[in-house]
Amino acid sequence: MAPLVYLCARPQAGAAEAEYESFRAAMRLDEAALERWDLVRDPLPDDFASRWRGAVVGGSPFNVSDPESSKTDAQRRVEDGLARLAAAAAAGETAALFTCYGIGVATRVLGGDVTRAYPEDTGPTVVTLTDEGRRDPLFGPLAQSFTALTAHKEGTGTLPDGAVLLAENDGCPVQAYRVGTTLYATQFHPEPTGRAFTERMAVYRDDGYFAAGDYDAIAAQVLAASLSEPPRILRAFATAF
């Protein structure tokens, strides 16, 4: 059986390494079962759909809604690769789970709208399943409402055609959706423990996600949060595909 792959969209090597380890631990896979590919430095290979049976995509300091004129070659390479993955997964040619920054790429390439109207503060938020979410094979076994971790400056304003809304909340109405049976996308981060998230916060402390002086208070909220449900999505994805 072909392995799964973690596709890196983070320029910061330390943060990328930690994110890979968070995905691997949450999915309960070893390094042979979850490979990694750095899209910041290397284009997505042409044989990705046969090389790997599916992919998970993490976050990034990039924003899909950044002006095209401001995007670096690295960001364009990342977005090109993720766009190809999203199109293939929507067509059922491979499986993919996009998270945080990744949901923006998937939304845009599939015809939805990405907007700065729905940012969320760094830290815990409550996410609620829709009726479709309760019927979904990956999301259905979760609690109807659960705590997840967010930190983003943009969100999905309009779903892509054919997308099924799986989870929502008031601050960012599109928290998760599915296209077909093999493309999933979440706005929240399903992979990190509270400790791993606070370490990631430290890397991006001065990047505008939160006031740097609020780090200790936000970190305390993160460490106190119950995060039992989001990793179950990743374990279900690893089993299903």
C-alpha positions as YAML, in Angstrom:
chain: A
units: angstrom
residues:
- id: 1
  name: MET
  ca: [0.00, 0.00, 0.00]
- id: 2
  name: ALA
  ca: [1.29, 3.45, -0.89]
- id: 3
  name: PRO
  ca: [1.99, 5.78, 2.06]
- id: 4
  name: LEU
  ca: [0.24, 9.01, 2.93]
- id: 5
  name: VAL
  ca: [2.15, 12.29, 2.74]
- id: 6
  name: TYR
  ca: [2.32, 15.50, 4.73]
- id: 7
  name: LEU
  ca: [2.70, 18.46, 2.37]
- id: 8
  name: CYS
  ca: [4.59, 21.32, 3.99]
- id: 9
  name: ALA
  ca: [3.54, 24.91, 3.27]
- id: 10
  name: ARG
  ca: [5.58, 26.55, 6.04]
- id: 11
  name: PRO
  ca: [8.87, 28.36, 5.24]
- id: 12
  name: GLN
  ca: [10.05, 28.04, 8.87]
- id: 13
  name: ALA
  ca: [11.86, 24.68, 9.05]
- id: 14
  name: GLY
  ca: [11.40, 24.21, 12.80]
- id: 15
  name: ALA
  ca: [7.68, 24.91, 12.67]
- id: 16
  name: ALA
  ca: [7.30, 22.61, 9.69]
- id: 17
  name: GLU
  ca: [9.13, 19.77, 11.42]
- id: 18
  name: ALA
  ca: [6.97, 20.17, 14.52]
- id: 19
  name: GLU
  ca: [3.78, 20.26, 12.45]
- id: 20
  name: TYR
  ca: [4.76, 17.04, 10.66]
- id: 21
  name: GLU
  ca: [5.36, 15.37, 14.02]
- id: 22
  name: SER
  ca: [1.96, 16.59, 15.25]
- id: 23
  name: PHE
  ca: [0.22, 15.10, 12.21]
- id: 24
  name: ARG
  ca: [2.14, 11.85, 12.53]
- id: 25
  name: ALA
  ca: [1.35, 11.49, 16.23]
- id: 26
  name: ALA
  ca: [-2.32, 12.37, 15.78]
- id: 27
  name: MET
  ca: [-2.66, 9.88, 12.91]
- id: 28
  name: ARG
  ca: [-0.66, 7.25, 14.83]
- id: 29
  name: LEU
  ca: [1.60, 6.58, 11.86]
- id: 30
  name: ASP
  ca: [5.32, 5.99, 11.64]
- id: 31
  name: GLU
  ca: [7.61, 7.87, 9.27]
- id: 32
  name: ALA
  ca: [7.28, 5.21, 6.58]
- id: 33
  name: ALA
  ca: [3.48, 5.46, 6.60]
- id: 34
  name: LEU
  ca: [3.42, 9.27, 6.59]
- id: 35
  name: GLU
  ca: [6.09, 10.70, 4.32]
- id: 36
  name: ARG
  ca: [6.75, 14.44, 3.91]
- id: 37
  name: TRP
  ca: [7.23, 16.75, 0.98]
- id: 38
  name: ASP
  ca: [8.30, 20.38, 1.22]
- id: 39
  name: LEU
  ca: [6.28, 22.43, -1.27]
- id: 40
  name: VAL
  ca: [8.07, 25.60, -0.20]
- id: 41
  name: ARG
  ca: [11.23, 24.32, -1.84]
- id: 42
  name: ASP
  ca: [10.12, 21.63, -4.30]
- id: 43
  name: PRO
  ca: [7.15, 21.51, -6.71]
- id: 44
  name: LEU
  ca: [4.56, 18.80, -6.22]
- id: 45
  name: PRO
  ca: [5.78, 15.81, -8.27]
- id: 46
  name: ASP
  ca: [3.77, 14.88, -11.34]
- id: 47
  name: ASP
  ca: [3.18, 11.35, -10.03]
- id: 48
  name: PHE
  ca: [1.76, 12.49, -6.67]
- id: 49
  name: ALA
  ca: [-1.56, 10.64, -7.12]
- id: 50
  name: SER
  ca: [0.20, 7.30, -7.58]
- id: 51
  name: ARG
  ca: [3.19, 7.94, -5.29]
- id: 52
  name: TRP
  ca: [0.92, 8.60, -2.28]
- id: 53
  name: ARG
  ca: [-2.59, 7.36, -1.58]
- id: 54
  name: GLY
  ca: [-3.52, 10.65, 0.07]
- id: 55
  name: ALA
  ca: [-2.18, 13.87, 1.55]
- id: 56
  name: VAL
  ca: [-2.62, 16.07, 4.61]
- id: 57
  name: VAL
  ca: [-1.91, 19.78, 4.37]
- id: 58
  name: GLY
  ca: [-1.07, 22.02, 7.31]
- id: 59
  name: GLY
  ca: [-0.96, 25.73, 7.92]
- id: 60
  name: SER
  ca: [1.30, 28.55, 6.76]
- id: 61
  name: PRO
  ca: [1.98, 32.24, 7.33]
- id: 62
  name: PHE
  ca: [0.93, 32.68, 3.69]
- id: 63
  name: ASN
  ca: [-2.60, 33.83, 2.88]
- id: 64
  name: VAL
  ca: [-4.43, 32.91, -0.31]
- id: 65
  name: SER
  ca: [-6.00, 36.37, -0.32]
- id: 66
  name: ASP
  ca: [-2.61, 38.12, -0.37]
- id: 67
  name: PRO
  ca: [-2.27, 40.36, -3.47]
- id: 68
  name: GLU
  ca: [-0.72, 38.35, -6.29]
- id: 69
  name: SER
  ca: [1.94, 41.03, -6.70]
- id: 70
  name: SER
  ca: [3.13, 40.42, -3.13]
- id: 71
  name: LYS
  ca: [3.46, 36.64, -3.38]
- id: 72
  name: THR
  ca: [6.93, 35.14, -3.47]
- id: 73
  name: ASP
  ca: [8.00, 32.38, -5.82]
- id: 74
  name: ALA
  ca: [7.78, 29.99, -2.86]
- id: 75
  name: GLN
  ca: [4.18, 30.94, -2.13]
- id: 76
  name: ARG
  ca: [3.22, 30.57, -5.77]
- id: 77
  name: ARG
  ca: [4.88, 27.15, -5.88]
- id: 78
  name: VAL
  ca: [2.99, 26.06, -2.76]
- id: 79
  name: GLU
  ca: [-0.34, 27.30, -4.07]
- id: 80
  name: ASP
  ca: [0.20, 25.70, -7.48]
- id: 81
  name: GLY
  ca: [0.91, 22.34, -5.88]
- id: 82
  name: LEU
  ca: [-2.04, 22.51, -3.51]
- id: 83
  name: ALA
  ca: [-4.34, 23.60, -6.34]
- id: 84
  name: ARG
  ca: [-3.34, 20.52, -8.34]
- id: 85
  name: LEU
  ca: [-3.94, 18.33, -5.30]
- id: 86
  name: ALA
  ca: [-7.36, 19.89, -4.66]
- id: 87
  name: ALA
  ca: [-8.46, 19.35, -8.26]
- id: 88
  name: ALA
  ca: [-7.32, 15.72, -8.17]
- id: 89
  name: ALA
  ca: [-8.97, 15.02, -4.81]
- id: 90
  name: ALA
  ca: [-12.23, 16.66, -5.89]
- id: 91
  name: ALA
  ca: [-12.20, 14.40, -8.95]
- id: 92
  name: GLY
  ca: [-11.66, 11.32, -6.79]
- id: 93
  name: GLU
  ca: [-8.16, 10.66, -8.12]
- id: 94
  name: THR
  ca: [-6.58, 10.83, -4.64]
- id: 95
  name: ALA
  ca: [-7.58, 11.73, -1.09]
- id: 96
  name: ALA
  ca: [-6.69, 14.99, 0.66]
- id: 97
  name: LEU
  ca: [-7.33, 16.73, 3.95]
- id: 98
  name: PHE
  ca: [-6.60, 20.47, 3.81]
- id: 99
  name: THR
  ca: [-6.35, 22.46, 7.06]
- id: 100
  name: CYS
  ca: [-6.11, 26.18, 7.91]
- id: 101
  name: TYR
  ca: [-4.17, 27.83, 5.05]
- id: 102
  name: GLY
  ca: [-4.85, 24.77, 2.92]
- id: 103
  name: ILE
  ca: [-8.62, 25.22, 3.03]
- id: 104
  name: GLY
  ca: [-8.18, 28.60, 1.37]
- id: 105
  name: VAL
  ca: [-6.32, 27.13, -1.59]
- id: 106
  name: ALA
  ca: [-8.90, 24.36, -2.00]
- id: 107
  name: THR
  ca: [-11.79, 26.81, -1.73]
- id: 108
  name: ARG
  ca: [-10.38, 29.17, -4.33]
- id: 109
  name: VAL
  ca: [-9.38, 26.59, -6.92]
- id: 110
  name: LEU
  ca: [-12.76, 24.84, -6.67]
- id: 111
  name: GLY
  ca: [-14.65, 28.07, -7.26]
- id: 112
  name: GLY
  ca: [-15.49, 29.24, -3.75]
- id: 113
  name: ASP
  ca: [-14.69, 32.59, -2.19]
- id: 114
  name: VAL
  ca: [-11.90, 33.34, 0.29]
- id: 115
  name: THR
  ca: [-12.37, 36.48, 2.38]
- id: 116
  name: ARG
  ca: [-10.75, 38.43, 5.20]
- id: 117
  name: ALA
  ca: [-14.21, 38.83, 6.78]
- id: 118
  name: TYR
  ca: [-13.89, 35.78, 9.02]
- id: 119
  name: PRO
  ca: [-10.56, 35.83, 10.90]
- id: 120
  name: GLU
  ca: [-10.39, 34.02, 14.23]
- id: 121
  name: ASP
  ca: [-8.26, 34.79, 17.23]
- id: 122
  name: THR
  ca: [-5.44, 32.46, 18.14]
- id: 123
  name: GLY
  ca: [-6.59, 29.87, 20.65]
- id: 124
  name: PRO
  ca: [-9.53, 27.57, 21.41]
- id: 125
  name: THR
  ca: [-12.88, 27.91, 19.71]
- id: 126
  name: VAL
  ca: [-16.05, 25.81, 19.80]
- id: 127
  name: VAL
  ca: [-17.04, 24.07, 16.56]
- id: 128
  name: THR
  ca: [-20.44, 22.48, 15.92]
- id: 129
  name: LEU
  ca: [-21.29, 19.76, 13.42]
- id: 130
  name: THR
  ca: [-24.02, 20.36, 10.87]
- id: 131
  name: ASP
  ca: [-26.63, 17.70, 10.09]
- id: 132
  name: GLU
  ca: [-24.44, 16.61, 7.17]
- id: 133
  name: GLY
  ca: [-21.45, 16.52, 9.48]
- id: 134
  name: ARG
  ca: [-23.24, 14.13, 11.81]
- id: 135
  name: ARG
  ca: [-23.79, 11.81, 8.85]
- id: 136
  name: ASP
  ca: [-20.25, 12.05, 7.53]
- id: 137
  name: PRO
  ca: [-17.99, 8.98, 7.98]
- id: 138
  name: LEU
  ca: [-15.06, 11.03, 9.34]
- id: 139
  name: PHE
  ca: [-16.93, 13.67, 11.33]
- id: 140
  name: GLY
  ca: [-20.01, 11.74, 12.39]
- id: 141
  name: PRO
  ca: [-18.37, 9.89, 15.30]
- id: 142
  name: LEU
  ca: [-17.29, 13.19, 16.92]
- id: 143
  name: ALA
  ca: [-19.16, 15.01, 19.64]
- id: 144
  name: GLN
  ca: [-21.76, 17.37, 18.14]
- id: 145
  name: SER
  ca: [-19.84, 20.37, 19.54]
- id: 146
  name: PHE
  ca: [-16.15, 20.29, 20.41]
- id: 147
  name: THR
  ca: [-13.17, 22.53, 21.06]
- id: 148
  name: ALA
  ca: [-10.57, 23.09, 18.34]
- id: 149
  name: LEU
  ca: [-7.63, 25.43, 17.83]
- id: 150
  name: THR
  ca: [-7.58, 28.27, 15.32]
- id: 151
  name: ALA
  ca: [-5.30, 31.09, 14.19]
- id: 152
  name: HIS
  ca: [-6.10, 32.60, 10.82]
- id: 153
  name: LYS
  ca: [-6.60, 35.89, 9.01]
- id: 154
  name: GLU
  ca: [-8.92, 34.68, 6.23]
- id: 155
  name: GLY
  ca: [-11.73, 32.20, 5.80]
- id: 156
  name: THR
  ca: [-14.19, 30.70, 3.34]
- id: 157
  name: GLY
  ca: [-16.95, 33.14, 2.45]
- id: 158
  name: THR
  ca: [-18.74, 31.01, -0.16]
- id: 159
  name: LEU
  ca: [-18.42, 27.23, -0.44]
- id: 160
  name: PRO
  ca: [-17.24, 25.70, -3.70]
- id: 161
  name: ASP
  ca: [-20.01, 24.26, -5.87]
- id: 162
  name: GLY
  ca: [-20.94, 20.81, -4.62]
- id: 163
  name: ALA
  ca: [-19.21, 21.21, -1.26]
- id: 164
  name: VAL
  ca: [-21.01, 19.86, 1.81]
- id: 165
  name: LEU
  ca: [-20.72, 21.95, 4.99]
- id: 166
  name: LEU
  ca: [-19.68, 19.67, 7.87]
- id: 167
  name: ALA
  ca: [-18.90, 22.05, 10.76]
- id: 168
  name: GLU
  ca: [-19.46, 25.70, 11.63]
- id: 169
  name: ASN
  ca: [-19.42, 28.37, 14.31]
- id: 170
  name: ASP
  ca: [-20.44, 32.01, 14.61]
- id: 171
  name: GLY
  ca: [-16.98, 33.53, 14.20]
- id: 172
  name: CYS
  ca: [-16.15, 31.64, 11.00]
- id: 173
  name: PRO
  ca: [-19.22, 29.98, 9.45]
- id: 174
  name: VAL
  ca: [-17.25, 27.48, 7.36]
- id: 175
  name: GLN
  ca: [-15.18, 25.35, 9.73]
- id: 176
  name: ALA
  ca: [-15.13, 22.18, 7.64]
- id: 177
  name: TYR
  ca: [-16.49, 20.84, 4.37]
- id: 178
  name: ARG
  ca: [-16.26, 17.87, 2.03]
- id: 179
  name: VAL
  ca: [-16.23, 17.71, -1.76]
- id: 180
  name: GLY
  ca: [-17.18, 14.32, -3.16]
- id: 181
  name: THR
  ca: [-15.90, 11.55, -0.92]
- id: 182
  name: THR
  ca: [-12.15, 12.16, -1.03]
- id: 183
  name: LEU
  ca: [-11.57, 15.87, -0.35]
- id: 184
  name: TYR
  ca: [-11.91, 17.23, 3.18]
- id: 185
  name: ALA
  ca: [-11.02, 20.69, 4.44]
- id: 186
  name: THR
  ca: [-10.98, 22.22, 7.93]
- id: 187
  name: GLN
  ca: [-10.40, 25.82, 8.95]
- id: 188
  name: PHE
  ca: [-9.24, 24.73, 12.40]
- id: 189
  name: HIS
  ca: [-6.06, 22.80, 13.19]
- id: 190
  name: PRO
  ca: [-6.92, 19.15, 13.97]
- id: 191
  name: GLU
  ca: [-3.36, 17.96, 14.60]
- id: 192
  name: PRO
  ca: [-1.59, 19.78, 17.48]
- id: 193
  name: THR
  ca: [-1.70, 19.11, 21.16]
- id: 194
  name: GLY
  ca: [-2.03, 22.18, 23.33]
- id: 195
  name: ARG
  ca: [1.70, 22.13, 24.06]
- id: 196
  name: ALA
  ca: [2.62, 21.86, 20.38]
- id: 197
  name: PHE
  ca: [0.30, 24.74, 19.55]
- id: 198
  name: THR
  ca: [1.88, 27.03, 22.14]
- id: 199
  name: GLU
  ca: [5.30, 26.23, 20.69]
- id: 200
  name: ARG
  ca: [3.98, 27.16, 17.24]
- id: 201
  name: MET
  ca: [2.57, 30.37, 18.71]
- id: 202
  name: ALA
  ca: [6.06, 31.28, 19.88]
- id: 203
  name: VAL
  ca: [7.39, 30.98, 16.31]
- id: 204
  name: TYR
  ca: [4.71, 33.34, 14.96]
- id: 205
  name: ARG
  ca: [4.54, 35.61, 17.98]
- id: 206
  name: ASP
  ca: [5.31, 38.74, 15.95]
- id: 207
  name: ASP
  ca: [3.34, 37.84, 12.80]
- id: 208
  name: GLY
  ca: [0.09, 39.58, 13.70]
- id: 209
  name: TYR
  ca: [-2.00, 36.62, 14.79]
- id: 210
  name: PHE
  ca: [-2.20, 37.97, 18.34]
- id: 211
  name: ALA
  ca: [-0.67, 40.73, 20.42]
- id: 212
  name: ALA
  ca: [2.79, 39.52, 21.43]
- id: 213
  name: GLY
  ca: [2.21, 40.63, 25.02]
- id: 214
  name: ASP
  ca: [-0.84, 38.33, 25.25]
- id: 215
  name: TYR
  ca: [1.20, 35.19, 24.62]
- id: 216
  name: ASP
  ca: [1.13, 33.89, 28.20]
- id: 217
  name: ALA
  ca: [-2.60, 34.42, 28.65]
- id: 218
  name: ILE
  ca: [-3.48, 32.77, 25.33]
- id: 219
  name: ALA
  ca: [-1.07, 29.90, 25.96]
- id: 220
  name: ALA
  ca: [-2.76, 29.24, 29.30]
- id: 221
  name: GLN
  ca: [-6.14, 29.01, 27.57]
- id: 222
  name: VAL
  ca: [-4.73, 26.63, 24.97]
- id: 223
  name: LEU
  ca: [-3.13, 24.36, 27.56]
- id: 224
  name: ALA
  ca: [-6.38, 24.22, 29.54]
- id: 225
  name: ALA
  ca: [-8.50, 23.28, 26.51]
- id: 226
  name: SER
  ca: [-9.83, 19.76, 25.96]
- id: 227
  name: LEU
  ca: [-8.76, 18.74, 22.46]
- id: 228
  name: SER
  ca: [-9.94, 15.15, 22.28]
- id: 229
  name: GLU
  ca: [-12.07, 15.38, 19.14]
- id: 230
  name: PRO
  ca: [-10.03, 17.02, 16.34]
- id: 231
  name: PRO
  ca: [-7.30, 14.32, 16.20]
- id: 232
  name: ARG
  ca: [-10.01, 11.71, 15.67]
- id: 233
  name: ILE
  ca: [-10.64, 13.24, 12.24]
- id: 234
  name: LEU
  ca: [-7.04, 12.57, 11.27]
- id: 235
  name: ARG
  ca: [-7.09, 9.01, 12.60]
- id: 236
  name: ALA
  ca: [-10.29, 8.35, 10.64]
- id: 237
  name: PHE
  ca: [-8.73, 9.84, 7.49]
- id: 238
  name: ALA
  ca: [-5.66, 7.63, 7.84]
- id: 239
  name: THR
  ca: [-7.87, 4.55, 8.24]
- id: 240
  name: ALA
  ca: [-10.36, 5.41, 5.51]
- id: 241
  name: PHE
  ca: [-7.80, 6.16, 2.84]
...
